[in-house]
């Protein structure tokens, strides 16, 4: 991860952290609808 971001963002501090968060489709979205709603409504 560190080397991948360094290739995109340039020189990084030697101590860098990556935060990954799994979010259910029913918990987020945009335009007033969740991602789950968009999936089922097509």
KADAQUI-V147466 format. One record per residue. N is the residue number from 1. RES is the residue in one small letter. NEAR is the number of other C-alpha atoms within 8 Angstrom. D_FIRST is the distance of its C-alpha to the first C-alpha in Angstrom with 1 decimal. Layout:
# KADAQUI-V147466
n:N res:RES near:NEAR d_first:D_FIRST
n:N res:RES near:NEAR d_first:D_FIRST
This chain:
# KADAQUI-V147466
n:1 res:x near:5 d_first:0.0
n:2 res:x near:6 d_first:3.8
n:3 res:x near:6 d_first:5.5
n:4 res:x near:7 d_first:5.1
n:5 res:x near:9 d_first:6.2
n:6 res:x near:10 d_first:8.5
n:7 res:x near:7 d_first:9.9
n:8 res:x near:6 d_first:10.8
n:9 res:x near:7 d_first:11.8
n:10 res:x near:7 d_first:13.0
n:11 res:x near:5 d_first:13.3
n:12 res:x near:7 d_first:11.5
n:13 res:x near:5 d_first:13.1
n:14 res:x near:4 d_first:12.4
n:15 res:x near:4 d_first:12.1
n:16 res:x near:7 d_first:9.5
n:17 res:x near:4 d_first:9.0
n:18 res:x near:5 d_first:7.6
n:19 res:x near:4 d_first:10.8
n:20 res:x near:4 d_first:11.4
n:21 res:x near:4 d_first:15.1
n:22 res:x near:4 d_first:17.2
n:23 res:x near:6 d_first:20.2
n:24 res:x near:6 d_first:23.3
n:25 res:x near:9 d_first:24.7
n:26 res:x near:9 d_first:27.9
n:27 res:x near:8 d_first:26.4
n:28 res:x near:9 d_first:25.2
n:29 res:x near:10 d_first:26.3
n:30 res:x near:7 d_first:28.0
n:31 res:x near:4 d_first:31.5
n:32 res:x near:5 d_first:33.1
n:33 res:x near:8 d_first:31.8
n:34 res:x near:12 d_first:29.1
n:35 res:x near:12 d_first:26.7
n:36 res:x near:8 d_first:28.7
n:37 res:x near:9 d_first:31.9
n:38 res:x near:9 d_first:30.7
n:39 res:x near:7 d_first:29.8
n:40 res:x near:6 d_first:33.2
n:41 res:x near:5 d_first:35.2
n:42 res:x near:4 d_first:33.5
